[in-house]
Amino acid sequence: MFNKSLLPKAREFVQAELSSDPGGHDWWHAKRVSVMARKIAAAEGADPDFCEFVALLHDIPDDKRGVSEEAGMKLLNVWLNDNGLNPETISKVLEIVSTMSFRGGNNVPPKTLEGKIVQDADRLDALGAIGIARAMVYSGHVGQLIHDPGIPVRSTMTKEEYRKGKSTAVNHFHEKLFKLPALLNTEYARKIAQEREQFMRTYLDQLMKEWDP
């Protein structure tokens, strides 16, 4: 059984690391994902405390927040060791965290139920009203336009192309966000995703109407 006394320590660590992130991978994102992970875990018969714990930590190594993935994994590994987790649990946490990202659709899928749950919670936060807000914030953060009809939607991408290739906020809906519902692992998440996806499609339809009235 996971030691739930580590949860307050994880919240404090993540809040300190992510509180100033301007690209949508901030403390509030981590908090929302951790709350959703608990809900999915309860529905799927997994340990809610452990899923919340990993969900809190999942963006520490994410290179979208301005650190290399290697440096982020090292920081997370050190923190896990410093807080007395056993090697088996550390290995499990690191394996889950390493499979979270979309990476242009090229990442290895999670191997464990807990990994699938945390990934679903993270992907649900990229959908719906919050997903729209985060897409716009991140696009502005990396210098992308809202929309440019001259920039085509990319159907396939390497990780490098996904991270650094030319795109727009609107293209991001087609290149990633609308693909996520079909990639979810759990029935609980898929049900939530249906309403959120429809909201996003309605929003994007309206945006296009206003773009060229």
Accessible surface in RSA format (square Angstrom, percent):
REM  Atomic radii and reference values for relative SASA: ProtOr
REM  Chains: A
REM  Algorithm: Lee & Richards
REM  Probe-radius: 1.40
REM  Slices: 20
REM RES _ NUM      All-atoms   Total-Side   Main-Chain    Non-polar    All polar
REM                ABS   REL    ABS   REL    ABS   REL    ABS   REL    ABS   REL
RES MET A   1   214.91 111.3 130.28  86.2  84.63 201.5 130.40 110.9  84.51 112.0
RES PHE A   2    27.31  13.7  10.14   6.3  17.17  44.7  17.67  10.7   9.64  27.6
RES ASN A   3    85.96  59.3  76.05  73.5   9.91  23.9  31.33  75.4  54.63  52.8
RES LYS A   4   128.99  62.9 124.45  76.4   4.55  10.8  73.03  65.7  55.96  59.6
RES SER A   5    67.08  56.7  53.49  71.4  13.59  31.3  50.49 107.5  16.58  23.2
RES LEU A   6    12.19   6.8  12.19   8.7   0.00   0.0  12.19   8.6   0.00   0.0
RES LEU A   7     7.68   4.3   7.68   5.5   0.00   0.0   7.68   5.4   0.00   0.0
RES PRO A   8    75.88  55.3  69.25  63.1   6.64  24.1  71.29  58.9   4.59  28.5
RES LYS A   9   106.71  52.1 102.81  63.1   3.90   9.3  59.60  53.6  47.11  50.2
RES ALA A  10     0.00   0.0   0.00   0.0   0.00   0.0   0.00   0.0   0.00   0.0
RES ARG A  11    88.20  37.0  88.18  45.0   0.02   0.0  33.91  46.3  54.29  32.9
RES GLU A  12   128.28  73.6 121.18  91.7   7.10  16.9  46.65  90.2  81.63  66.6
RES PHE A  13    25.67  12.8  19.61  12.1   6.05  15.7  25.37  15.4   0.29   0.8
RES VAL A  14     0.00   0.0   0.00   0.0   0.00   0.0   0.00   0.0   0.00   0.0
RES GLN A  15    81.93  45.8  81.67  59.7   0.26   0.6  14.61  31.1  67.32  51.1
RES ALA A  16    80.97  74.4  46.07  71.1  34.90  79.4  56.87  80.1  24.10  63.8
RES GLU A  17    62.90  36.1  46.08  34.9  16.82  40.0   3.25   6.3  59.65  48.7
RES LEU A  18     0.04   0.0   0.04   0.0   0.00   0.0   0.04   0.0   0.00   0.0
RES SER A  19    72.04  60.9  44.55  59.5  27.48  63.3  25.94  55.2  46.10  64.6
RES SER A  20   100.98  85.3  75.47 100.7  25.51  58.8  51.44 109.5  49.54  69.4
RES ASP A  21    21.48  15.0   6.70   6.7  14.78  34.9   8.67  20.4  12.81  12.8
RES PRO A  22    84.86  61.8  65.64  59.8  19.22  69.9  77.38  63.9   7.47  46.5
RES GLY A  23     1.89   2.3   0.00   N/A   1.89   2.3   1.26   3.4   0.64   1.4
RES GLY A  24    10.04  12.4   0.00   N/A  10.04  12.4   8.13  22.3   1.91   4.3
RES HIS A  25    17.26   9.4  17.26  12.0   0.00   0.0   9.40   9.7   7.86   9.1
RES ASP A  26    33.21  23.3  33.21  33.1   0.00   0.0   2.10   4.9  31.11  31.0
RES TRP A  27    17.98   7.2  17.98   8.7   0.00   0.0  14.92   8.0   3.06   5.0
RES TRP A  28   145.04  58.2 145.01  70.2   0.03   0.1 118.53  63.2  26.52  43.0
RES HIS A  29     0.60   0.3   0.60   0.4   0.00   0.0   0.00   0.0   0.60   0.7
RES ALA A  30     0.00   0.0   0.00   0.0   0.00   0.0   0.00   0.0   0.00   0.0
RES LYS A  31    89.56  43.7  89.56  55.0   0.00   0.0  44.99  40.5  44.56  47.5
RES ARG A  32    78.64  33.0  71.08  36.2   7.57  18.0  51.77  70.8  26.87  16.3
RES VAL A  33     0.56   0.4   0.00   0.0   0.56   1.4   0.56   0.5   0.00   0.0
RES SER A  34     3.82   3.2   3.82   5.1   0.00   0.0   0.00   0.0   3.82   5.4
RES VAL A  35    71.85  47.3  70.95  64.2   0.90   2.2  71.59  62.2   0.26   0.7
RES MET A  36    24.37  12.6  23.81  15.8   0.57   1.3  24.14  20.5   0.23   0.3
RES ALA A  37     0.00   0.0   0.00   0.0   0.00   0.0   0.00   0.0   0.00   0.0
RES ARG A  38    84.43  35.4  82.64  42.1   1.79   4.3  29.14  39.8  55.29  33.5
RES LYS A  39   106.43  51.9  97.67  59.9   8.77  20.9  54.49  49.0  51.95  55.3
RES ILE A  40     0.00   0.0   0.00   0.0   0.00   0.0   0.00   0.0   0.00   0.0
RES ALA A  41     0.00   0.0   0.00   0.0   0.00   0.0   0.00   0.0   0.00   0.0
RES ALA A  42    73.74  67.8  44.40  68.5  29.34  66.7  50.36  70.9  23.38  61.9
RES ALA A  43    59.78  55.0  17.10  26.4  42.67  97.1  28.70  40.4  31.08  82.3
RES GLU A  44    59.17  34.0  37.18  28.1  21.99  52.3   5.26  10.2  53.91  44.0
RES GLY A  45    70.56  87.0   0.00   N/A  70.56  87.0  36.42  99.9  34.15  76.5
RES ALA A  46    14.36  13.2   0.15   0.2  14.21  32.3   7.14  10.1   7.23  19.1
RES ASP A  47    36.16  25.3  26.45  26.3   9.71  23.0  24.88  58.6  11.28  11.3
RES PRO A  48    39.21  28.6  39.21  35.7   0.00   0.0  39.21  32.4   0.00   0.0
RES ASP A  49    19.40  13.6  19.40  19.3   0.00   0.0   0.38   0.9  19.02  19.0
RES PHE A  50    12.47   6.2  12.47   7.7   0.00   0.0  12.47   7.6   0.00   0.0
RES CYS A  51     0.00   0.0   0.00   0.0   0.00   0.0   0.00   0.0   0.00   0.0
RES GLU A  52    11.66   6.7  11.66   8.8   0.00   0.0   0.28   0.5  11.38   9.3
RES PHE A  53     0.00   0.0   0.00   0.0   0.00   0.0   0.00   0.0   0.00   0.0
RES VAL A  54     0.00   0.0   0.00   0.0   0.00   0.0   0.00   0.0   0.00   0.0
RES ALA A  55     0.00   0.0   0.00   0.0   0.00   0.0   0.00   0.0   0.00   0.0
RES LEU A  56     1.11   0.6   1.08   0.8   0.03   0.1   1.08   0.8   0.03   0.1
RES LEU A  57     0.00   0.0   0.00   0.0   0.00   0.0   0.00   0.0   0.00   0.0
RES HIS A  58     4.14   2.3   0.68   0.5   3.46   8.9   0.68   0.7   3.46   4.0
RES ASP A  59     4.88   3.4   4.84   4.8   0.05   0.1   0.00   0.0   4.88   4.9
RES ILE A  60     0.02   0.0   0.02   0.0   0.00   0.0   0.02   0.0   0.00   0.0
RES PRO A  61     5.60   4.1   4.78   4.4   0.82   3.0   4.95   4.1   0.66   4.1
RES ASP A  62    14.08   9.9   5.92   5.9   8.17  19.3   9.79  23.0   4.30   4.3
RES ASP A  63    45.23  31.7  30.08  29.9  15.15  35.8  13.84  32.6  31.39  31.3
RES LYS A  64    29.12  14.2  16.33  10.0  12.79  30.5  13.13  11.8  15.99  17.0
RES ARG A  65    37.94  15.9  15.07   7.7  22.87  54.4   2.97   4.1  34.97  21.2
RES GLY A  66    71.22  87.8   0.00   N/A  71.22  87.8  37.51 102.9  33.71  75.5
RES VAL A  67    51.76  34.1  43.42  39.3   8.35  20.1  50.78  44.1   0.98   2.7
RES SER A  68    57.30  48.4  43.04  57.4  14.26  32.8  41.42  88.2  15.87  22.2
RES GLU A  69    39.18  22.5  37.06  28.0   2.12   5.0  14.72  28.5  24.45  20.0
RES GLU A  70   131.64  75.6 121.85  92.2   9.80  23.3  71.66 138.6  59.98  49.0
RES ALA A  71    54.95  50.5  43.35  66.9  11.60  26.4  50.06  70.5   4.89  13.0
RES GLY A  72     1.70   2.1   0.00   N/A   1.70   2.1   1.68   4.6   0.02   0.0
RES MET A  73    42.55  22.0  41.64  27.6   0.91   2.2  41.16  35.0   1.39   1.8
RES LYS A  74   149.17  72.8 142.77  87.6   6.40  15.2  90.99  81.9  58.18  62.0
RES LEU A  75    65.39  36.4  60.93  43.6   4.47  11.2  65.00  45.7   0.39   1.1
RES LEU A  76     0.00   0.0   0.00   0.0   0.00   0.0   0.00   0.0   0.00   0.0
RES ASN A  77    56.51  39.0  56.51  54.6   0.00   0.0   3.33   8.0  53.18  51.4
RES VAL A  78    74.19  48.8  71.24  64.5   2.95   7.1  74.17  64.4   0.02   0.1
RES TRP A  79    31.64  12.7  29.58  14.3   2.06   4.8  19.58  10.4  12.07  19.6
RES LEU A  80     0.00   0.0   0.00   0.0   0.00   0.0   0.00   0.0   0.00   0.0
RES ASN A  81    84.27  58.1  66.87  64.6  17.40  41.9  21.91  52.7  62.37  60.3
RES ASP A  82   113.07  79.2  74.90  74.6  38.16  90.2  26.73  62.9  86.33  86.1
RES ASN A  83    35.13  24.2  18.54  17.9  16.59  39.9   5.44  13.1  29.69  28.7
RES GLY A  84    65.85  81.2   0.00   N/A  65.85  81.2  35.83  98.3  30.02  67.2
RES LEU A  85    18.58  10.3   3.87   2.8  14.71  37.0   9.34   6.6   9.24  24.9
RES ASN A  86    83.20  57.4  76.33  73.8   6.87  16.5  35.13  84.6  48.07  46.5
RES PRO A  87   111.96  81.6 104.64  95.4   7.32  26.6 108.24  89.4   3.72  23.1
RES GLU A  88   144.27  82.8 134.01 101.4  10.26  24.4  54.58 105.6  89.69  73.2
RES THR A  89    29.77  21.2  27.61  28.0   2.16   5.1  10.82  14.5  18.95  28.6
RES ILE A  90    12.31   7.0  12.31   9.2   0.00   0.0  12.31   8.9   0.00   0.0
RES SER A  91    70.27  59.4  63.27  84.4   7.00  16.1  30.45  64.8  39.81  55.8
RES LYS A  92    72.81  35.5  66.70  40.9   6.12  14.6  38.37  34.5  34.44  36.7
RES VAL A  93     0.00   0.0   0.00   0.0   0.00   0.0   0.00   0.0   0.00   0.0
RES LEU A  94    32.60  18.2  31.78  22.7   0.82   2.1  32.09  22.5   0.51   1.4
RES GLU A  95    42.71  24.5  36.30  27.5   6.41  15.3  39.69  76.8   3.01   2.5
RES ILE A  96     0.06   0.0   0.06   0.0   0.00   0.0   0.06   0.0   0.00   0.0
RES VAL A  97     8.74   5.7   1.40   1.3   7.34  17.7   1.40   1.2   7.34  19.9
RES SER A  98    37.01  31.3  31.83  42.5   5.17  11.9  22.20  47.3  14.81  20.7
RES THR A  99     7.64   5.4   7.64   7.7   0.00   0.0   7.64  10.3   0.00   0.0
RES MET A 100     6.06   3.1   4.58   3.0   1.48   3.5   4.58   3.9   1.48   2.0
RES SER A 101    17.47  14.8  11.30  15.1   6.18  14.2   5.91  12.6  11.56  16.2
RES PHE A 102     9.23   4.6   3.91   2.4   5.32  13.9   3.93   2.4   5.31  15.2
RES ARG A 103    40.01  16.8  39.93  20.4   0.08   0.2   4.52   6.2  35.48  21.5
RES GLY A 104    11.39  14.0   0.00   N/A  11.39  14.0   0.00   0.0  11.39  25.5
RES GLY A 105    50.89  62.8   0.00   N/A  50.89  62.8  18.43  50.6  32.45  72.7
RES ASN A 106    86.91  59.9  55.29  53.4  31.62  76.1  28.52  68.6  58.39  56.4
RES ASN A 107    32.85  22.7   9.90   9.6  22.95  55.3   6.64  16.0  26.21  25.3
RES VAL A 108    92.66  61.0  89.98  81.5   2.68   6.5  92.29  80.2   0.36   1.0
RES PRO A 109    94.68  69.0  89.50  81.6   5.18  18.8  93.10  76.9   1.58   9.8
RES PRO A 110     8.20   6.0   1.14   1.0   7.05  25.6   1.14   0.9   7.05  43.8
RES LYS A 111   157.21  76.7 123.54  75.8  33.67  80.2  76.47  68.8  80.75  86.0
RES THR A 112    38.07  27.1  33.09  33.5   4.99  11.9  38.02  51.1   0.05   0.1
RES LEU A 113    74.73  41.6  65.53  46.9   9.21  23.1  66.77  46.9   7.96  21.4
RES GLU A 114    29.15  16.7  29.15  22.1   0.00   0.0   0.00   0.0  29.15  23.8
RES GLY A 115     0.00   0.0   0.00   N/A   0.00   0.0   0.00   0.0   0.00   0.0
RES LYS A 116    78.52  38.3  78.52  48.2   0.00   0.0  22.31  20.1  56.20  59.9
RES ILE A 117     0.00   0.0   0.00   0.0   0.00   0.0   0.00   0.0   0.00   0.0
RES VAL A 118     0.00   0.0   0.00   0.0   0.00   0.0   0.00   0.0   0.00   0.0
RES GLN A 119     6.93   3.9   6.93   5.1   0.00   0.0   0.00   0.0   6.93   5.3
RES ASP A 120     0.05   0.0   0.05   0.1   0.00   0.0   0.00   0.0   0.05   0.1
RES ALA A 121     0.92   0.8   0.00   0.0   0.92   2.1   0.00   0.0   0.92   2.4
RES ASP A 122    24.21  17.0  22.56  22.5   1.64   3.9   0.39   0.9  23.82  23.8
RES ARG A 123    24.13  10.1  22.70  11.6   1.43   3.4   6.39   8.7  17.74  10.8
RES LEU A 124     0.93   0.5   0.93   0.7   0.00   0.0   0.93   0.7   0.00   0.0
RES ASP A 125     8.37   5.9   7.61   7.6   0.77   1.8   2.20   5.2   6.17   6.2
RES ALA A 126     9.93   9.1   8.85  13.7   1.08   2.4   9.93  14.0   0.00   0.0
RES LEU A 127     0.72   0.4   0.00   0.0   0.72   1.8   0.00   0.0   0.72   1.9
RES GLY A 128     2.83   3.5   0.00   N/A   2.83   3.5   2.83   7.8   0.00   0.0
RES ALA A 129    63.55  58.4  50.85  78.5  12.71  28.9  52.34  73.7  11.21  29.7
RES ILE A 130    69.43  39.5  67.91  50.6   1.52   3.7  68.27  49.2   1.16   3.2
RES GLY A 131     1.38   1.7   0.00   N/A   1.38   1.7   0.01   0.0   1.37   3.1
RES ILE A 132    15.37   8.7  15.37  11.4   0.00   0.0  15.37  11.1   0.00   0.0
RES ALA A 133    51.48  47.3  43.60  67.3   7.88  17.9  51.19  72.1   0.29   0.8
RES ARG A 134    32.57  13.7  31.12  15.9   1.45   3.5  17.86  24.4  14.71   8.9
RES ALA A 135     6.51   6.0   0.67   1.0   5.84  13.3   5.55   7.8   0.96   2.5
RES MET A 136    47.01  24.3  37.42  24.8   9.59  22.8  34.45  29.3  12.55  16.6
RES VAL A 137    74.10  48.8  64.32  58.2   9.78  23.6  71.31  62.0   2.80   7.6
RES TYR A 138    45.92  21.4  45.92  26.1   0.00   0.0  35.83  26.9  10.09  12.4
RES SER A 139     4.69   4.0   4.69   6.3   0.00   0.0   2.30   4.9   2.40   3.4
RES GLY A 140    52.27  64.5   0.00   N/A  52.27  64.5  32.64  89.6  19.63  44.0
RES HIS A 141    85.88  46.9  52.00  36.1  33.87  86.7  36.14  37.2  49.73  57.9
RES VAL A 142    68.17  44.9  33.90  30.7  34.27  82.6  42.70  37.1  25.46  69.1
RES GLY A 143    67.35  83.1   0.00   N/A  67.35  83.1  34.56  94.8  32.79  73.4
RES GLN A 144    52.06  29.1  35.60  26.0  16.46  39.2  14.21  30.2  37.85  28.7
RES LEU A 145   103.00  57.4  98.86  70.7   4.14  10.4 101.93  71.6   1.07   2.9
RES ILE A 146    92.56  52.7  87.37  65.1   5.18  12.5  87.80  63.2   4.76  12.9
RES HIS A 147    28.13  15.4  21.11  14.7   7.02  18.0  14.09  14.5  14.04  16.3
RES ASP A 148    44.95  31.5  43.23  43.0   1.72   4.1   5.56  13.1  39.38  39.3
RES PRO A 149   105.47  76.9  73.47  67.0  32.00 116.3  79.29  65.5  26.18 162.7
RES GLY A 150    64.88  80.0   0.00   N/A  64.88  80.0  37.49 102.9  27.39  61.3
RES ILE A 151    19.91  11.3  14.69  10.9   5.22  12.6  15.42  11.1   4.49  12.2
RES PRO A 152   100.64  73.3  89.73  81.8  10.91  39.6  99.61  82.2   1.03   6.4
RES VAL A 153    72.97  48.0  49.36  44.7  23.61  56.9  49.36  42.9  23.61  64.0
RES ARG A 154    47.50  19.9  40.50  20.6   7.00  16.7  41.65  56.9   5.85   3.5
RES SER A 155    92.79  78.4  73.06  97.5  19.73  45.5  50.17 106.8  42.62  59.7
RES THR A 156   116.07  82.6  98.55  99.9  17.52  41.8  72.98  98.0  43.09  65.1
RES MET A 157    11.42   5.9   0.96   0.6  10.46  24.9   4.55   3.9   6.88   9.1
RES THR A 158    75.02  53.4  71.37  72.4   3.65   8.7  72.08  96.8   2.94   4.4
RES LYS A 159    73.11  35.7  69.90  42.9   3.21   7.6  46.00  41.4  27.11  28.9
RES GLU A 160   102.73  59.0 100.55  76.1   2.18   5.2  53.83 104.1  48.90  39.9
RES GLU A 161    84.46  48.5  81.84  61.9   2.62   6.2  32.37  62.6  52.08  42.5
RES TYR A 162    25.92  12.1  13.34   7.6  12.58  32.7   9.75   7.3  16.17  19.9
RES ARG A 163    48.92  20.5  22.47  11.5  26.45  63.0  21.37  29.2  27.54  16.7
RES LYS A 164   162.25  79.2 127.98  78.5  34.27  81.6  86.24  77.6  76.01  81.0
RES GLY A 165    25.45  31.4   0.00   N/A  25.45  31.4  19.41  53.3   6.04  13.5
RES LYS A 166   160.11  78.1 139.81  85.8  20.30  48.3  91.99  82.8  68.12  72.6
RES SER A 167     7.17   6.1   3.05   4.1   4.12   9.5   2.83   6.0   4.34   6.1
RES THR A 168     0.08   0.1   0.04   0.0   0.04   0.1   0.04   0.1   0.04   0.1
RES ALA A 169     0.53   0.5   0.53   0.8   0.00   0.0   0.53   0.7   0.00   0.0
RES VAL A 170     5.60   3.7   5.60   5.1   0.00   0.0   5.60   4.9   0.00   0.0
RES ASN A 171     4.21   2.9   4.21   4.1   0.00   0.0   0.00   0.0   4.21   4.1
RES HIS A 172    35.75  19.5  35.75  24.8   0.00   0.0  13.50  13.9  22.25  25.9
RES PHE A 173     0.00   0.0   0.00   0.0   0.00   0.0   0.00   0.0   0.00   0.0
RES HIS A 174    75.49  41.3  65.62  45.6   9.87  25.2  39.18  40.4  36.31  42.3
RES GLU A 175     2.45   1.4   2.27   1.7   0.18   0.4   0.18   0.3   2.27   1.8
RES LYS A 176    29.31  14.3  29.31  18.0   0.00   0.0   2.22   2.0  27.10  28.9
RES LEU A 177     3.97   2.2   3.97   2.8   0.00   0.0   3.97   2.8   0.00   0.0
RES PHE A 178    24.65  12.3  11.34   7.0  13.31  34.6  11.52   7.0  13.13  37.6
RES LYS A 179    75.33  36.8  68.78  42.2   6.55  15.6  61.17  55.1  14.16  15.1
RES LEU A 180     0.19   0.1   0.19   0.1   0.00   0.0   0.19   0.1   0.00   0.0
RES PRO A 181    20.09  14.6  15.86  14.5   4.23  15.4  16.26  13.4   3.83  23.8
RES ALA A 182    94.76  87.1  55.80  86.1  38.97  88.6  67.23  94.7  27.53  72.9
RES LEU A 183    78.76  43.9  67.14  48.0  11.62  29.2  70.95  49.8   7.81  21.0
RES LEU A 184     9.59   5.3   0.00   0.0   9.59  24.1   0.00   0.0   9.59  25.8
RES ASN A 185    48.05  33.1  20.08  19.4  27.97  67.4   6.87  16.5  41.18  39.8
RES THR A 186     6.46   4.6   3.47   3.5   2.99   7.1   6.46   8.7   0.00   0.0
RES GLU A 187    89.29  51.3  86.95  65.8   2.34   5.6  45.18  87.4  44.11  36.0
RES TYR A 188    71.43  33.3  66.01  37.6   5.42  14.1  45.50  34.2  25.93  32.0
RES ALA A 189     0.00   0.0   0.00   0.0   0.00   0.0   0.00   0.0   0.00   0.0
RES ARG A 190    91.86  38.6  88.96  45.4   2.90   6.9  40.40  55.2  51.47  31.2
RES LYS A 191   132.14  64.5 120.47  73.9  11.67  27.8  65.96  59.4  66.18  70.5
RES ILE A 192    43.75  24.9  36.07  26.9   7.69  18.5  43.07  31.0   0.68   1.9
RES ALA A 193     1.26   1.2   1.26   1.9   0.00   0.0   1.26   1.8   0.00   0.0
RES GLN A 194   127.24  71.2 117.06  85.6  10.18  24.2  40.68  86.6  86.56  65.7
RES GLU A 195   139.42  80.0 131.05  99.1   8.36  19.9  51.67  99.9  87.75  71.6
RES ARG A 196    66.47  27.9  65.20  33.2   1.27   3.0  15.78  21.6  50.69  30.7
RES GLU A 197    36.98  21.2  36.98  28.0   0.00   0.0   4.67   9.0  32.31  26.4
RES GLN A 198   108.01  60.4 106.82  78.1   1.18   2.8  47.65 101.4  60.35  45.8
RES PHE A 199   105.28  52.7  99.55  61.7   5.72  14.9 104.25  63.2   1.02   2.9
RES MET A 200     0.00   0.0   0.00   0.0   0.00   0.0   0.00   0.0   0.00   0.0
RES ARG A 201    94.67  39.7  93.15  47.5   1.52   3.6  32.83  44.9  61.84  37.5
RES THR A 202    79.20  56.3  76.02  77.1   3.19   7.6  65.22  87.6  13.99  21.1
RES TYR A 203    70.51  32.9  64.12  36.5   6.40  16.6  53.43  40.2  17.08  21.1
RES LEU A 204    10.73   6.0  10.73   7.7   0.00   0.0  10.73   7.5   0.00   0.0
RES ASP A 205    86.26  60.4  83.57  83.2   2.68   6.3  17.44  41.1  68.81  68.6
RES GLN A 206    86.76  48.5  85.98  62.8   0.78   1.9  34.23  72.9  52.53  39.8
RES LEU A 207    24.62  13.7  18.72  13.4   5.90  14.8  23.30  16.4   1.32   3.6
RES MET A 208    68.21  35.3  59.10  39.1   9.11  21.7  37.77  32.1  30.44  40.3
RES LYS A 209   140.36  68.5 125.95  77.3  14.41  34.3  81.79  73.6  58.58  62.4
RES GLU A 210   114.66  65.8  94.72  71.7  19.94  47.5  39.09  75.6  75.58  61.7
RES TRP A 211   108.81  43.7  83.36  40.3  25.45  59.7  75.57  40.3  33.24  53.9
RES ASP A 212   120.85  84.7 100.85 100.4  20.01  47.3  22.82  53.7  98.03  97.8
RES PRO A 213   145.86 106.3  81.89  74.6  63.97 232.5 114.63  94.6  31.24 194.1
END  Absolute sums over single chains surface
CHAIN  1 A    10485.9       8405.4       2080.5       6051.3       4434.7
END  Absolute sums over all chains
TOTAL         10485.9       8405.4       2080.5       6051.3       4434.7
